[in-house]
């Protein structure tokens, strides 16, 4: 019996040893998995920490970009307002220019009409001066003729008077 017990003990020991080896092996595998999982957890936590920091950085940059965008929008609105004012000024200036051009064209037409009237009046003046000159010449000629006629009449009257006297003297 002692041999059987001893064999049995040996078998139990051998089984226990196998069980222990299996358990140790499983424990080692579980530990490796645990270590791997711990590494993954640590890497994930590290990645999460980096992501949080990146998120904080991005939020700060986003806020800076928002402020820049707000400033640019304000500048764009100012530029739009300046553009509106410039367009209104341009339109007002254009309208004033058109008005001045119309006034200038009207003034040119009026000046042309007055020049034409001056030409006409000048021609009429020249014509009247020429006619006056001719009339003065005719007047002189007529006055000379009238003077000659008066002289002739006076001569004729004088001659008639002399003839009458000479006829009365002869009687």
C-alpha positions as CSV (number, residue, x, y, z in Angstrom):
1,X,0.0,0.0,0.0
2,X,2.6,2.3,0.6
3,X,3.5,2.1,-3.0
4,X,0.1,2.8,-4.1
5,X,-0.1,5.6,-1.7
6,X,3.1,6.9,-2.9
7,X,2.0,6.5,-6.5
8,X,-1.2,8.1,-5.7
9,X,0.6,10.9,-4.0
10,X,2.9,11.2,-6.9
11,X,-0.1,11.4,-9.2
12,X,-1.8,14.0,-7.1
13,X,1.4,15.9,-6.9
14,X,1.8,15.6,-10.6
15,X,-1.8,16.7,-11.2
16,X,-1.3,19.5,-8.7
17,X,1.9,20.5,-10.5
18,X,0.1,20.4,-13.8
19,X,-2.8,22.4,-12.4
20,X,-0.4,24.8,-10.9
21,X,1.6,25.1,-14.1
22,X,-1.7,25.6,-16.0
23,X,-2.8,28.1,-13.5
24,X,0.5,29.9,-13.4
25,X,0.5,29.9,-17.2
26,X,-3.0,31.3,-17.3
27,X,-2.0,33.7,-14.6
28,X,1.0,34.8,-16.7
29,X,-1.2,35.1,-19.8
30,X,-3.8,37.1,-17.8
31,X,-1.0,39.3,-16.4
32,X,0.4,39.8,-19.9
33,X,-3.1,40.7,-21.0
34,X,-3.5,42.9,-17.9
35,X,-0.2,44.6,-18.6
36,X,-1.2,45.1,-22.3
37,X,-4.6,46.4,-21.2
38,X,-2.9,48.7,-18.6
39,X,-0.6,49.9,-21.3
40,X,-3.5,50.5,-23.6
41,X,-5.4,52.3,-20.8
42,X,-2.4,54.4,-20.0
43,X,-1.9,55.2,-23.7
44,X,-5.6,56.0,-24.0
45,X,-5.5,58.2,-20.9
46,X,-2.4,59.9,-22.3
47,X,-4.1,60.3,-25.7
48,X,-7.2,61.6,-23.9
49,X,-5.0,64.1,-22.0
50,X,-3.4,65.2,-25.2
51,X,-6.8,65.4,-26.8
52,X,-8.1,67.5,-23.9
53,X,-5.1,69.8,-24.2
54,X,-5.5,70.0,-27.9
55,X,-9.2,70.7,-27.4
56,X,-8.3,73.5,-25.0
57,X,-5.7,74.8,-27.5
58,X,-8.2,74.6,-30.3
59,X,-10.9,76.4,-28.3
60,X,-8.4,79.2,-27.6
61,X,-7.5,79.3,-31.2
62,X,-11.1,79.2,-32.2
63,X,-11.9,82.1,-29.8
64,X,-9.0,84.0,-31.3
65,X,-10.3,83.2,-34.8
66,X,-13.8,84.3,-33.8
67,X,-12.4,87.6,-32.5
68,X,-10.5,88.0,-35.7
69,X,-13.6,87.1,-37.7
70,X,-15.6,89.6,-35.7
71,X,-13.0,92.3,-36.3
72,X,-12.9,91.4,-40.0
73,X,-16.7,91.5,-40.2
74,X,-16.7,94.9,-38.6
75,X,-14.0,96.1,-41.1
76,X,-16.0,94.6,-43.9
77,X,-19.1,96.4,-42.7
78,X,-17.1,99.7,-42.5
79,X,-15.8,99.0,-46.0
80,X,-19.4,98.4,-47.2
81,X,-20.6,101.6,-45.6
82,X,-17.6,103.5,-47.1
83,X,-18.5,101.9,-50.5
84,X,-22.1,102.9,-50.1
85,X,-21.1,106.5,-49.3
86,X,-18.6,106.6,-52.2
87,X,-21.3,105.3,-54.6
88,X,-23.8,107.8,-53.3
89,X,-21.1,110.6,-53.7
90,X,-20.3,109.3,-57.2
91,X,-23.9,109.3,-58.2
92,X,-24.4,112.8,-56.8
93,X,-21.3,114.0,-58.6
94,X,-22.4,112.3,-61.8
95,X,-25.9,113.9,-61.5
96,X,-24.3,117.3,-60.8
97,X,-21.9,116.8,-63.8
98,X,-24.9,115.9,-66.0
99,X,-26.7,119.0,-64.8
100,X,-23.6,121.2,-65.4
101,X,-23.3,119.6,-68.9
102,X,-26.9,120.4,-69.6
103,X,-26.4,124.0,-68.3
104,X,-23.2,124.2,-70.4
105,X,-25.0,122.9,-73.5
106,X,-27.9,125.4,-72.9
107,X,-25.3,128.2,-72.4
108,X,-23.5,127.2,-75.6
109,X,-26.8,127.2,-77.5
110,X,-27.7,130.5,-76.1
111,X,-24.2,131.9,-76.9
112,X,-24.5,130.5,-80.5
113,X,-28.0,132.1,-80.8
114,X,-26.6,135.4,-79.5
115,X,-23.6,135.2,-81.8
116,X,-26.0,134.6,-84.7
117,X,-28.1,137.6,-83.5
118,X,-25.0,139.7,-83.2
119,X,-24.0,138.7,-86.7
120,X,-27.4,139.6,-88.0
121,X,-27.5,142.9,-86.1
122,X,-23.9,143.6,-87.3
123,X,-24.9,142.8,-90.9
124,X,-28.0,145.0,-90.4
125,X,-25.8,147.7,-88.9
126,X,-23.4,147.4,-91.8
127,X,-26.3,147.5,-94.2
128,X,-27.9,150.5,-92.5
129,X,-24.5,152.3,-92.3
130,X,-24.1,151.7,-96.1
131,X,-27.7,152.8,-96.7
132,X,-27.1,155.9,-94.5
133,X,-24.0,156.6,-96.4
134,X,-25.9,156.3,-99.7
135,X,-28.8,158.4,-98.2
136,X,-26.3,161.0,-97.1
137,X,-24.8,161.1,-100.6
138,X,-28.3,161.3,-102.1
139,X,-29.2,164.0,-99.5
140,X,-26.1,166.0,-100.4
141,X,-26.9,165.5,-104.1
142,X,-30.5,166.5,-103.5
143,X,-29.5,169.5,-101.4
144,X,-27.1,170.5,-104.1
145,X,-29.8,170.0,-106.6
146,X,-32.2,172.0,-104.4
147,X,-29.6,174.7,-104.0
148,X,-29.0,174.7,-107.8
149,X,-32.7,174.8,-108.4
150,X,-33.1,177.7,-106.0
151,X,-30.2,179.5,-107.7
152,X,-31.8,178.6,-111.0
153,X,-35.2,179.8,-109.7
154,X,-33.6,182.9,-108.3
155,X,-31.8,183.5,-111.5
156,X,-35.0,182.8,-113.4
157,X,-36.9,185.1,-111.2
158,X,-34.2,187.7,-111.4
159,X,-34.2,187.2,-115.2
160,X,-38.0,187.4,-115.2
161,X,-37.8,190.5,-113.1
162,X,-35.3,192.0,-115.4
163,X,-37.2,191.0,-118.4
164,X,-40.4,192.4,-116.9
165,X,-38.6,195.6,-116.1
166,X,-37.1,195.8,-119.4
167,X,-40.6,195.2,-120.9
168,X,-42.0,197.8,-118.8
169,X,-39.3,200.1,-119.7
170,X,-39.9,199.5,-123.3
171,X,-43.4,200.3,-123.0
